[in-house]
């Protein structure tokens, strides 16, 4: 009945799978757990191969990196059951009845999002930017997420009926990093498929160091600019950018960004980064690449 699908890249997820496997034993129907490795380094795959020792669990090793969208579609093709639970490999279980909560909520729903949390306290100050941004921008209750259910869709932790997923799939035209899940949420809304957000979160454990997260943020903004035609109206940063363009302020903001970029980076890479400065950094970077006719 339930296929748990976990894409992974250079992350050890044996512990997550073992706990999911333990919870699956308490359910009254069959559960499989499929992990697809997107051509990780050998040292990262070594421990994950132990997953194959668990009943109804399979660790699939891809020979080449196929990307965030395609690997999820690949897993859906391998799944044999009618309910697909997608979980990112850098997740950690919050509750002992995580799977049961999804099972209890599936009746009358086609898509369910469980949400995410960040464990307290911060594991290290070198993760401060990712950590504080995650708490401020990604930790939302089900009540908050259900106000704007499609813009709050996240591929980190969601359950979907296989027949629904196969009608949509993740858009494999998205390359680089970021926003393939935004496009998936847009398709759900276009097809009038209801999303129900519930309070069934997972911890987001795979935090990047400050400089790495800032770089990934820039990559995500570049993807946002590339696919802006598809994403308009669904990303707050893009909506703000469109207002800036309307008043012809993007050149000015690009200039300010270039002049203050290093000062802002110093603040963002500190132990207590300002989320307001981070918000301006992202808007400034979007104006900057727009002004340079980034492709």
ChimeraX commands (.cxc) that place a marker at each C-alpha (Angstrom):
marker #1 position 0.00,0.00,0.00 radius 0.5
marker #1 position 2.76,2.50,0.89 radius 0.5
marker #1 position 6.00,3.20,-0.97 radius 0.5
marker #1 position 8.48,5.41,0.90 radius 0.5
marker #1 position 10.74,7.08,-1.66 radius 0.5
marker #1 position 14.01,8.75,-0.65 radius 0.5
marker #1 position 16.35,10.43,-3.14 radius 0.5
marker #1 position 19.85,10.97,-1.79 radius 0.5
marker #1 position 23.10,12.55,-2.84 radius 0.5
marker #1 position 26.24,12.45,-0.70 radius 0.5
marker #1 position 24.29,11.91,2.51 radius 0.5
marker #1 position 24.21,8.98,4.91 radius 0.5
marker #1 position 20.59,8.00,5.55 radius 0.5
marker #1 position 20.85,4.50,7.05 radius 0.5
marker #1 position 19.60,5.69,10.45 radius 0.5
marker #1 position 16.54,7.38,8.91 radius 0.5
marker #1 position 15.67,4.24,6.93 radius 0.5
marker #1 position 16.10,1.98,9.97 radius 0.5
marker #1 position 13.65,4.09,11.98 radius 0.5
marker #1 position 11.15,4.25,9.12 radius 0.5
marker #1 position 11.49,0.48,8.74 radius 0.5
marker #1 position 10.77,0.04,12.46 radius 0.5
marker #1 position 7.63,2.19,12.24 radius 0.5
marker #1 position 6.51,0.35,9.10 radius 0.5
marker #1 position 6.44,-2.92,11.06 radius 0.5
marker #1 position 3.60,-1.51,13.21 radius 0.5
marker #1 position 1.32,-0.92,10.22 radius 0.5
marker #1 position -1.23,-3.47,9.06 radius 0.5
marker #1 position -0.35,-3.29,5.34 radius 0.5
marker #1 position 2.76,-3.74,3.20 radius 0.5
marker #1 position 5.38,-0.98,3.05 radius 0.5
marker #1 position 8.45,-0.72,0.85 radius 0.5
marker #1 position 11.32,1.75,1.22 radius 0.5
marker #1 position 13.25,2.68,-1.91 radius 0.5
marker #1 position 16.35,4.88,-1.79 radius 0.5
marker #1 position 17.88,6.16,-5.02 radius 0.5
marker #1 position 21.47,7.39,-4.84 radius 0.5
marker #1 position 22.23,10.07,-7.42 radius 0.5
marker #1 position 25.85,9.03,-8.14 radius 0.5
marker #1 position 27.29,9.96,-4.73 radius 0.5
marker #1 position 30.92,9.58,-3.73 radius 0.5
marker #1 position 31.92,6.01,-2.88 radius 0.5
marker #1 position 32.57,6.77,0.79 radius 0.5
marker #1 position 29.04,8.12,1.17 radius 0.5
marker #1 position 27.47,5.04,-0.40 radius 0.5
marker #1 position 29.36,2.47,1.65 radius 0.5
marker #1 position 27.24,2.64,4.81 radius 0.5
marker #1 position 24.00,3.22,2.91 radius 0.5
marker #1 position 24.42,-0.15,1.20 radius 0.5
marker #1 position 23.50,-1.77,4.54 radius 0.5
marker #1 position 19.94,-0.65,3.77 radius 0.5
marker #1 position 19.66,-3.68,1.47 radius 0.5
marker #1 position 19.81,-5.94,4.55 radius 0.5
marker #1 position 16.42,-4.68,5.74 radius 0.5
marker #1 position 13.27,-6.44,4.56 radius 0.5
marker #1 position 11.39,-4.61,1.79 radius 0.5
marker #1 position 14.13,-1.97,1.53 radius 0.5
marker #1 position 16.27,-1.29,-1.52 radius 0.5
marker #1 position 19.25,1.00,-2.06 radius 0.5
marker #1 position 19.47,1.78,-5.78 radius 0.5
marker #1 position 22.75,3.20,-7.08 radius 0.5
marker #1 position 22.57,5.35,-10.20 radius 0.5
marker #1 position 25.69,5.43,-12.37 radius 0.5
marker #1 position 25.27,9.09,-13.32 radius 0.5
marker #1 position 23.76,12.13,-11.64 radius 0.5
marker #1 position 20.29,12.75,-13.05 radius 0.5
marker #1 position 19.15,15.67,-10.88 radius 0.5
marker #1 position 16.55,16.51,-8.27 radius 0.5
marker #1 position 13.45,16.33,-10.46 radius 0.5
marker #1 position 14.29,13.28,-12.53 radius 0.5
marker #1 position 15.35,11.14,-9.57 radius 0.5
marker #1 position 11.96,11.61,-7.91 radius 0.5
marker #1 position 10.20,10.63,-11.13 radius 0.5
marker #1 position 12.51,7.61,-11.35 radius 0.5
marker #1 position 11.55,6.51,-7.84 radius 0.5
marker #1 position 7.85,6.80,-8.64 radius 0.5
marker #1 position 8.32,4.43,-11.57 radius 0.5
marker #1 position 10.01,1.88,-9.32 radius 0.5
marker #1 position 7.31,2.10,-6.63 radius 0.5
marker #1 position 4.83,-0.77,-6.56 radius 0.5
marker #1 position 2.18,0.68,-4.21 radius 0.5
marker #1 position -0.53,3.28,-4.64 radius 0.5
marker #1 position 0.62,5.73,-1.96 radius 0.5
marker #1 position 3.95,7.51,-2.43 radius 0.5
marker #1 position 5.66,9.14,0.54 radius 0.5
marker #1 position 8.58,11.32,-0.58 radius 0.5
marker #1 position 11.19,12.17,2.05 radius 0.5
marker #1 position 14.52,13.92,1.61 radius 0.5
marker #1 position 17.46,11.89,2.86 radius 0.5
marker #1 position 18.66,14.58,5.29 radius 0.5
marker #1 position 15.47,14.28,7.33 radius 0.5
marker #1 position 15.13,13.07,10.90 radius 0.5
marker #1 position 12.03,11.65,12.56 radius 0.5
marker #1 position 10.29,13.83,15.13 radius 0.5
marker #1 position 7.65,11.38,16.35 radius 0.5
marker #1 position 7.24,7.64,16.83 radius 0.5
marker #1 position 3.97,7.62,14.88 radius 0.5
marker #1 position 5.10,9.57,11.81 radius 0.5
marker #1 position 3.85,6.96,9.32 radius 0.5
marker #1 position 0.62,6.33,11.21 radius 0.5
marker #1 position -0.24,10.04,11.13 radius 0.5
marker #1 position -0.02,10.04,7.35 radius 0.5
marker #1 position -2.09,6.88,7.08 radius 0.5
marker #1 position -4.77,8.38,9.32 radius 0.5
marker #1 position -4.90,11.56,7.20 radius 0.5
marker #1 position -4.99,10.03,3.72 radius 0.5
marker #1 position -8.73,9.36,3.62 radius 0.5
marker #1 position -10.33,11.97,1.36 radius 0.5
marker #1 position -6.98,13.52,0.42 radius 0.5
marker #1 position -4.78,13.12,-2.64 radius 0.5
marker #1 position -1.78,15.19,-1.51 radius 0.5
marker #1 position -0.63,15.77,2.06 radius 0.5
marker #1 position 2.37,17.82,3.25 radius 0.5
marker #1 position 3.75,17.18,6.71 radius 0.5
marker #1 position 6.07,20.17,7.17 radius 0.5
marker #1 position 9.51,20.46,8.73 radius 0.5
marker #1 position 11.28,21.60,11.87 radius 0.5
marker #1 position 14.80,22.51,12.93 radius 0.5
marker #1 position 16.16,20.79,15.99 radius 0.5
marker #1 position 17.16,22.94,18.96 radius 0.5
marker #1 position 19.68,24.18,19.84 radius 0.5
marker #1 position 21.70,25.14,16.77 radius 0.5
marker #1 position 24.28,22.35,16.20 radius 0.5
marker #1 position 27.10,24.80,15.41 radius 0.5
marker #1 position 27.51,28.49,14.62 radius 0.5
marker #1 position 29.00,27.57,11.26 radius 0.5
marker #1 position 25.43,26.65,10.18 radius 0.5
marker #1 position 23.84,29.84,11.54 radius 0.5
marker #1 position 22.61,31.28,8.22 radius 0.5
marker #1 position 20.86,28.08,7.13 radius 0.5
marker #1 position 19.53,27.45,10.61 radius 0.5
marker #1 position 18.03,30.86,11.33 radius 0.5
marker #1 position 16.68,31.21,7.80 radius 0.5
marker #1 position 15.03,27.81,8.07 radius 0.5
marker #1 position 13.36,28.68,11.37 radius 0.5
marker #1 position 12.10,32.05,10.09 radius 0.5
marker #1 position 11.04,31.03,6.58 radius 0.5
marker #1 position 10.29,27.30,6.61 radius 0.5
marker #1 position 8.90,26.35,10.01 radius 0.5
marker #1 position 5.16,26.86,9.69 radius 0.5
marker #1 position 2.23,25.12,11.34 radius 0.5
marker #1 position -0.32,23.29,9.22 radius 0.5
marker #1 position -2.79,26.10,9.89 radius 0.5
marker #1 position -0.35,28.67,8.50 radius 0.5
marker #1 position 0.55,26.54,5.47 radius 0.5
marker #1 position -3.08,25.82,4.60 radius 0.5
marker #1 position -3.70,29.56,4.10 radius 0.5
marker #1 position -1.61,29.35,0.90 radius 0.5
marker #1 position -1.38,25.59,0.35 radius 0.5
marker #1 position 0.17,25.61,-3.12 radius 0.5
marker #1 position 2.91,28.17,-2.53 radius 0.5
marker #1 position 3.78,26.32,0.69 radius 0.5
marker #1 position 4.17,22.96,-1.05 radius 0.5
marker #1 position 7.54,21.34,-0.32 radius 0.5
marker #1 position 9.02,18.12,-1.68 radius 0.5
marker #1 position 10.90,17.58,1.60 radius 0.5
marker #1 position 8.08,15.58,3.21 radius 0.5
marker #1 position 4.85,14.82,1.36 radius 0.5
marker #1 position 2.44,11.98,0.57 radius 0.5
marker #1 position 0.67,11.68,-2.78 radius 0.5
marker #1 position -1.43,9.09,-4.58 radius 0.5
marker #1 position 0.55,7.47,-7.37 radius 0.5
marker #1 position -2.13,8.09,-10.01 radius 0.5
marker #1 position -2.01,11.81,-9.20 radius 0.5
marker #1 position 1.79,11.98,-9.21 radius 0.5
marker #1 position 2.08,10.26,-12.56 radius 0.5
marker #1 position -0.25,12.80,-14.15 radius 0.5
marker #1 position 2.07,15.63,-13.14 radius 0.5
marker #1 position 5.63,14.43,-12.40 radius 0.5
marker #1 position 8.44,16.81,-11.51 radius 0.5
marker #1 position 9.42,19.06,-14.40 radius 0.5
marker #1 position 12.70,17.60,-15.66 radius 0.5
marker #1 position 13.43,20.73,-17.70 radius 0.5
marker #1 position 14.54,22.33,-14.42 radius 0.5
marker #1 position 18.31,22.14,-14.26 radius 0.5
marker #1 position 20.65,23.48,-11.61 radius 0.5
marker #1 position 19.41,23.99,-8.07 radius 0.5
marker #1 position 16.00,25.00,-6.81 radius 0.5
marker #1 position 12.30,25.54,-7.49 radius 0.5
marker #1 position 11.34,22.23,-9.11 radius 0.5
marker #1 position 9.01,21.73,-6.13 radius 0.5
marker #1 position 7.55,25.21,-6.68 radius 0.5
marker #1 position 6.67,24.19,-10.25 radius 0.5
marker #1 position 5.08,20.98,-8.93 radius 0.5
marker #1 position 2.87,22.98,-6.56 radius 0.5
marker #1 position 1.83,25.23,-9.45 radius 0.5
marker #1 position 0.75,22.19,-11.48 radius 0.5
marker #1 position -1.29,20.89,-8.57 radius 0.5
marker #1 position -3.18,24.16,-8.42 radius 0.5
marker #1 position -3.70,24.31,-12.18 radius 0.5
marker #1 position -5.25,20.85,-12.07 radius 0.5
marker #1 position -7.32,21.80,-9.00 radius 0.5
marker #1 position -5.83,19.00,-6.92 radius 0.5
marker #1 position -6.24,19.84,-3.26 radius 0.5
marker #1 position -3.25,19.90,-0.92 radius 0.5
marker #1 position -3.88,19.29,2.76 radius 0.5
marker #1 position -1.11,20.41,5.11 radius 0.5
marker #1 position -0.92,18.59,8.43 radius 0.5
marker #1 position 1.31,18.82,11.49 radius 0.5
marker #1 position 3.52,15.80,10.86 radius 0.5
marker #1 position 6.98,17.33,10.49 radius 0.5
marker #1 position 10.44,15.93,10.03 radius 0.5
marker #1 position 13.63,17.53,11.27 radius 0.5
marker #1 position 15.78,19.06,8.55 radius 0.5
marker #1 position 19.22,17.84,9.61 radius 0.5
marker #1 position 21.38,18.37,6.53 radius 0.5
marker #1 position 22.47,21.94,7.18 radius 0.5
marker #1 position 25.06,23.55,4.93 radius 0.5
marker #1 position 27.83,25.71,6.30 radius 0.5
marker #1 position 27.21,29.43,5.92 radius 0.5
marker #1 position 29.31,30.02,2.81 radius 0.5
marker #1 position 27.95,26.90,1.09 radius 0.5
marker #1 position 24.35,27.89,1.85 radius 0.5
marker #1 position 24.91,31.41,0.56 radius 0.5
marker #1 position 26.27,29.94,-2.66 radius 0.5
marker #1 position 23.27,27.58,-2.96 radius 0.5
marker #1 position 20.97,30.54,-2.35 radius 0.5
marker #1 position 22.55,32.34,-5.29 radius 0.5
marker #1 position 22.12,29.22,-7.43 radius 0.5
marker #1 position 18.46,29.06,-6.46 radius 0.5
marker #1 position 17.97,32.71,-7.40 radius 0.5
marker #1 position 19.60,32.06,-10.76 radius 0.5
marker #1 position 17.11,29.25,-11.32 radius 0.5
marker #1 position 14.30,31.54,-10.22 radius 0.5
marker #1 position 15.38,34.03,-12.89 radius 0.5
marker #1 position 15.74,31.33,-15.56 radius 0.5
marker #1 position 12.25,29.99,-14.97 radius 0.5
marker #1 position 10.54,33.21,-13.92 radius 0.5
marker #1 position 7.84,32.83,-16.58 radius 0.5
marker #1 position 6.76,29.54,-15.00 radius 0.5
marker #1 position 7.07,30.70,-11.40 radius 0.5
marker #1 position 5.46,34.15,-11.50 radius 0.5
marker #1 position 2.91,34.66,-8.76 radius 0.5
marker #1 position 4.21,31.80,-6.59 radius 0.5
marker #1 position 7.49,33.09,-5.16 radius 0.5
marker #1 position 7.51,36.17,-2.94 radius 0.5
marker #1 position 11.01,37.21,-4.03 radius 0.5
marker #1 position 9.94,37.18,-7.67 radius 0.5
marker #1 position 6.81,39.21,-6.90 radius 0.5
marker #1 position 8.93,41.81,-5.08 radius 0.5
marker #1 position 11.36,41.89,-8.00 radius 0.5
marker #1 position 8.50,42.52,-10.43 radius 0.5
marker #1 position 7.40,45.51,-8.35 radius 0.5
marker #1 position 10.96,46.82,-8.41 radius 0.5
marker #1 position 11.00,46.49,-12.20 radius 0.5
marker #1 position 7.66,48.23,-12.48 radius 0.5
marker #1 position 9.14,51.32,-10.83 radius 0.5
marker #1 position 12.43,50.91,-12.75 radius 0.5
marker #1 position 14.51,50.51,-9.63 radius 0.5
marker #1 position 16.38,47.32,-10.50 radius 0.5
marker #1 position 19.45,49.18,-11.83 radius 0.5
marker #1 position 19.69,51.21,-8.62 radius 0.5
marker #1 position 19.30,48.14,-6.41 radius 0.5
marker #1 position 21.85,46.28,-8.51 radius 0.5
marker #1 position 24.31,49.14,-7.99 radius 0.5
marker #1 position 23.69,49.18,-4.22 radius 0.5
marker #1 position 24.10,45.40,-4.12 radius 0.5
marker #1 position 27.47,45.53,-5.89 radius 0.5
marker #1 position 28.74,48.24,-3.54 radius 0.5
marker #1 position 27.58,46.54,-0.34 radius 0.5
marker #1 position 27.88,42.87,-1.29 radius 0.5
marker #1 position 31.05,42.13,0.66 radius 0.5
marker #1 position 29.78,43.93,3.76 radius 0.5
marker #1 position 26.53,41.97,3.60 radius 0.5
marker #1 position 28.40,38.70,3.15 radius 0.5
marker #1 position 30.46,39.45,6.25 radius 0.5
marker #1 position 27.24,39.90,8.21 radius 0.5
marker #1 position 25.58,36.81,6.71 radius 0.5
marker #1 position 28.56,34.59,7.46 radius 0.5
marker #1 position 28.62,35.70,11.11 radius 0.5
marker #1 position 27.29,33.80,14.11 radius 0.5
marker #1 position 24.05,35.81,14.21 radius 0.5
marker #1 position 23.15,36.81,10.64 radius 0.5
marker #1 position 20.37,39.31,10.04 radius 0.5
marker #1 position 17.42,37.89,8.13 radius 0.5
marker #1 position 16.51,41.39,6.92 radius 0.5
marker #1 position 19.94,41.79,5.34 radius 0.5
marker #1 position 19.58,38.28,3.88 radius 0.5
marker #1 position 16.27,39.29,2.30 radius 0.5
marker #1 position 17.87,42.38,0.74 radius 0.5
marker #1 position 20.86,40.32,-0.41 radius 0.5
marker #1 position 18.55,37.97,-2.31 radius 0.5
marker #1 position 16.59,40.80,-3.90 radius 0.5
marker #1 position 19.81,42.64,-4.76 radius 0.5
marker #1 position 21.34,39.54,-6.31 radius 0.5
marker #1 position 18.23,39.01,-8.43 radius 0.5
marker #1 position 18.42,42.62,-9.63 radius 0.5
marker #1 position 22.15,42.19,-10.25 radius 0.5
marker #1 position 21.84,39.11,-12.47 radius 0.5
marker #1 position 18.84,40.67,-14.23 radius 0.5
marker #1 position 20.81,43.83,-14.93 radius 0.5
marker #1 position 23.67,41.74,-16.32 radius 0.5
marker #1 position 21.21,39.81,-18.54 radius 0.5
marker #1 position 22.13,36.59,-16.77 radius 0.5
marker #1 position 21.49,33.37,-18.71 radius 0.5
marker link #1:1,2 radius 0.2
marker link #1:2,3 radius 0.2
marker link #1:3,4 radius 0.2
marker link #1:4,5 radius 0.2
marker link #1:5,6 radius 0.2
marker link #1:6,7 radius 0.2
marker link #1:7,8 radius 0.2
marker link #1:8,9 radius 0.2
marker link #1:9,10 radius 0.2
marker link #1:10,11 radius 0.2
marker link #1:11,12 radius 0.2
marker link #1:12,13 radius 0.2
marker link #1:13,14 radius 0.2
marker link #1:14,15 radius 0.2
marker link #1:15,16 radius 0.2
marker link #1:16,17 radius 0.2
marker link #1:17,18 radius 0.2
marker link #1:18,19 radius 0.2
marker link #1:19,20 radius 0.2
marker link #1:20,21 radius 0.2
marker link #1:21,22 radius 0.2
marker link #1:22,23 radius 0.2
marker link #1:23,24 radius 0.2
marker link #1:24,25 radius 0.2
marker link #1:25,26 radius 0.2
marker link #1:26,27 radius 0.2
marker link #1:27,28 radius 0.2
marker link #1:28,29 radius 0.2
marker link #1:29,30 radius 0.2
marker link #1:30,31 radius 0.2
marker link #1:31,32 radius 0.2
marker link #1:32,33 radius 0.2
marker link #1:33,34 radius 0.2
marker link #1:34,35 radius 0.2
marker link #1:35,36 radius 0.2
marker link #1:36,37 radius 0.2
marker link #1:37,38 radius 0.2
marker link #1:38,39 radius 0.2
marker link #1:39,40 radius 0.2
marker link #1:40,41 radius 0.2
marker link #1:41,42 radius 0.2
marker link #1:42,43 radius 0.2
marker link #1:43,44 radius 0.2
marker link #1:44,45 radius 0.2
marker link #1:45,46 radius 0.2
marker link #1:46,47 radius 0.2
marker link #1:47,48 radius 0.2
marker link #1:48,49 radius 0.2
marker link #1:49,50 radius 0.2
marker link #1:50,51 radius 0.2
marker link #1:51,52 radius 0.2
marker link #1:52,53 radius 0.2
marker link #1:53,54 radius 0.2
marker link #1:54,55 radius 0.2
marker link #1:55,56 radius 0.2
marker link #1:56,57 radius 0.2
marker link #1:57,58 radius 0.2
marker link #1:58,59 radius 0.2
marker link #1:59,60 radius 0.2
marker link #1:60,61 radius 0.2
marker link #1:61,62 radius 0.2
marker link #1:62,63 radius 0.2
marker link #1:63,64 radius 0.2
marker link #1:64,65 radius 0.2
marker link #1:65,66 radius 0.2
marker link #1:66,67 radius 0.2
marker link #1:67,68 radius 0.2
marker link #1:68,69 radius 0.2
marker link #1:69,70 radius 0.2
marker link #1:70,71 radius 0.2
marker link #1:71,72 radius 0.2
marker link #1:72,73 radius 0.2
marker link #1:73,74 radius 0.2
marker link #1:74,75 radius 0.2
marker link #1:75,76 radius 0.2
marker link #1:76,77 radius 0.2
marker link #1:77,78 radius 0.2
marker link #1:78,79 radius 0.2
marker link #1:79,80 radius 0.2
marker link #1:80,81 radius 0.2
marker link #1:81,82 radius 0.2
marker link #1:82,83 radius 0.2
marker link #1:83,84 radius 0.2
marker link #1:84,85 radius 0.2
marker link #1:85,86 radius 0.2
marker link #1:86,87 radius 0.2
marker link #1:87,88 radius 0.2
marker link #1:88,89 radius 0.2
marker link #1:89,90 radius 0.2
marker link #1:90,91 radius 0.2
marker link #1:91,92 radius 0.2
marker link #1:92,93 radius 0.2
marker link #1:93,94 radius 0.2
marker link #1:94,95 radius 0.2
marker link #1:95,96 radius 0.2
marker link #1:96,97 radius 0.2
marker link #1:97,98 radius 0.2
marker link #1:98,99 radius 0.2
marker link #1:99,100 radius 0.2
marker link #1:100,101 radius 0.2
marker link #1:101,102 radius 0.2
marker link #1:102,103 radius 0.2
marker link #1:103,104 radius 0.2
marker link #1:104,105 radius 0.2
marker link #1:105,106 radius 0.2
marker link #1:106,107 radius 0.2
marker link #1:107,108 radius 0.2
marker link #1:108,109 radius 0.2
marker link #1:109,110 radius 0.2
marker link #1:110,111 radius 0.2
marker link #1:111,112 radius 0.2
marker link #1:112,113 radius 0.2
marker link #1:113,114 radius 0.2
marker link #1:114,115 radius 0.2
marker link #1:115,116 radius 0.2
marker link #1:116,117 radius 0.2
marker link #1:117,118 radius 0.2
marker link #1:118,119 radius 0.2
marker link #1:119,120 radius 0.2
marker link #1:120,121 radius 0.2
marker link #1:121,122 radius 0.2
marker link #1:122,123 radius 0.2
marker link #1:123,124 radius 0.2
marker link #1:124,125 radius 0.2
marker link #1:125,126 radius 0.2
marker link #1:126,127 radius 0.2
marker link #1:127,128 radius 0.2
marker link #1:128,129 radius 0.2
marker link #1:129,130 radius 0.2
marker link #1:130,131 radius 0.2
marker link #1:131,132 radius 0.2
marker link #1:132,133 radius 0.2
marker link #1:133,134 radius 0.2
marker link #1:134,135 radius 0.2
marker link #1:135,136 radius 0.2
marker link #1:136,137 radius 0.2
marker link #1:137,138 radius 0.2
marker link #1:138,139 radius 0.2
marker link #1:139,140 radius 0.2
marker link #1:140,141 radius 0.2
marker link #1:141,142 radius 0.2
marker link #1:142,143 radius 0.2
marker link #1:143,144 radius 0.2
marker link #1:144,145 radius 0.2
marker link #1:145,146 radius 0.2
marker link #1:146,147 radius 0.2
marker link #1:147,148 radius 0.2
marker link #1:148,149 radius 0.2
marker link #1:149,150 radius 0.2
marker link #1:150,151 radius 0.2
marker link #1:151,152 radius 0.2
marker link #1:152,153 radius 0.2
marker link #1:153,154 radius 0.2
marker link #1:154,155 radius 0.2
marker link #1:155,156 radius 0.2
marker link #1:156,157 radius 0.2
marker link #1:157,158 radius 0.2
marker link #1:158,159 radius 0.2
marker link #1:159,160 radius 0.2
marker link #1:160,161 radius 0.2
marker link #1:161,162 radius 0.2
marker link #1:162,163 radius 0.2
marker link #1:163,164 radius 0.2
marker link #1:164,165 radius 0.2
marker link #1:165,166 radius 0.2
marker link #1:166,167 radius 0.2
marker link #1:167,168 radius 0.2
marker link #1:168,169 radius 0.2
marker link #1:169,170 radius 0.2
marker link #1:170,171 radius 0.2
marker link #1:171,172 radius 0.2
marker link #1:172,173 radius 0.2
marker link #1:173,174 radius 0.2
marker link #1:174,175 radius 0.2
marker link #1:175,176 radius 0.2
marker link #1:176,177 radius 0.2
marker link #1:177,178 radius 0.2
marker link #1:178,179 radius 0.2
marker link #1:179,180 radius 0.2
marker link #1:180,181 radius 0.2
marker link #1:181,182 radius 0.2
marker link #1:182,183 radius 0.2
marker link #1:183,184 radius 0.2
marker link #1:184,185 radius 0.2
marker link #1:185,186 radius 0.2
marker link #1:186,187 radius 0.2
marker link #1:187,188 radius 0.2
marker link #1:188,189 radius 0.2
marker link #1:189,190 radius 0.2
marker link #1:190,191 radius 0.2
marker link #1:191,192 radius 0.2
marker link #1:192,193 radius 0.2
marker link #1:193,194 radius 0.2
marker link #1:194,195 radius 0.2
marker link #1:195,196 radius 0.2
marker link #1:196,197 radius 0.2
marker link #1:197,198 radius 0.2
marker link #1:198,199 radius 0.2
marker link #1:199,200 radius 0.2
marker link #1:200,201 radius 0.2
marker link #1:201,202 radius 0.2
marker link #1:202,203 radius 0.2
marker link #1:203,204 radius 0.2
marker link #1:204,205 radius 0.2
marker link #1:205,206 radius 0.2
marker link #1:206,207 radius 0.2
marker link #1:207,208 radius 0.2
marker link #1:208,209 radius 0.2
marker link #1:209,210 radius 0.2
marker link #1:210,211 radius 0.2
marker link #1:211,212 radius 0.2
marker link #1:212,213 radius 0.2
marker link #1:213,214 radius 0.2
marker link #1:214,215 radius 0.2
marker link #1:215,216 radius 0.2
marker link #1:216,217 radius 0.2
marker link #1:217,218 radius 0.2
marker link #1:218,219 radius 0.2
marker link #1:219,220 radius 0.2
marker link #1:220,221 radius 0.2
marker link #1:221,222 radius 0.2
marker link #1:222,223 radius 0.2
marker link #1:223,224 radius 0.2
marker link #1:224,225 radius 0.2
marker link #1:225,226 radius 0.2
marker link #1:226,227 radius 0.2
marker link #1:227,228 radius 0.2
marker link #1:228,229 radius 0.2
marker link #1:229,230 radius 0.2
marker link #1:230,231 radius 0.2
marker link #1:231,232 radius 0.2
marker link #1:232,233 radius 0.2
marker link #1:233,234 radius 0.2
marker link #1:234,235 radius 0.2
marker link #1:235,236 radius 0.2
marker link #1:236,237 radius 0.2
marker link #1:237,238 radius 0.2
marker link #1:238,239 radius 0.2
marker link #1:239,240 radius 0.2
marker link #1:240,241 radius 0.2
marker link #1:241,242 radius 0.2
marker link #1:242,243 radius 0.2
marker link #1:243,244 radius 0.2
marker link #1:244,245 radius 0.2
marker link #1:245,246 radius 0.2
marker link #1:246,247 radius 0.2
marker link #1:247,248 radius 0.2
marker link #1:248,249 radius 0.2
marker link #1:249,250 radius 0.2
marker link #1:250,251 radius 0.2
marker link #1:251,252 radius 0.2
marker link #1:252,253 radius 0.2
marker link #1:253,254 radius 0.2
marker link #1:254,255 radius 0.2
marker link #1:255,256 radius 0.2
marker link #1:256,257 radius 0.2
marker link #1:257,258 radius 0.2
marker link #1:258,259 radius 0.2
marker link #1:259,260 radius 0.2
marker link #1:260,261 radius 0.2
marker link #1:261,262 radius 0.2
marker link #1:262,263 radius 0.2
marker link #1:263,264 radius 0.2
marker link #1:264,265 radius 0.2
marker link #1:265,266 radius 0.2
marker link #1:266,267 radius 0.2
marker link #1:267,268 radius 0.2
marker link #1:268,269 radius 0.2
marker link #1:269,270 radius 0.2
marker link #1:270,271 radius 0.2
marker link #1:271,272 radius 0.2
marker link #1:272,273 radius 0.2
marker link #1:273,274 radius 0.2
marker link #1:274,275 radius 0.2
marker link #1:275,276 radius 0.2
marker link #1:276,277 radius 0.2
marker link #1:277,278 radius 0.2
marker link #1:278,279 radius 0.2
marker link #1:279,280 radius 0.2
marker link #1:280,281 radius 0.2
marker link #1:281,282 radius 0.2
marker link #1:282,283 radius 0.2
marker link #1:283,284 radius 0.2
marker link #1:284,285 radius 0.2
marker link #1:285,286 radius 0.2
marker link #1:286,287 radius 0.2
marker link #1:287,288 radius 0.2
marker link #1:288,289 radius 0.2
marker link #1:289,290 radius 0.2
marker link #1:290,291 radius 0.2
marker link #1:291,292 radius 0.2
marker link #1:292,293 radius 0.2
marker link #1:293,294 radius 0.2
marker link #1:294,295 radius 0.2
view
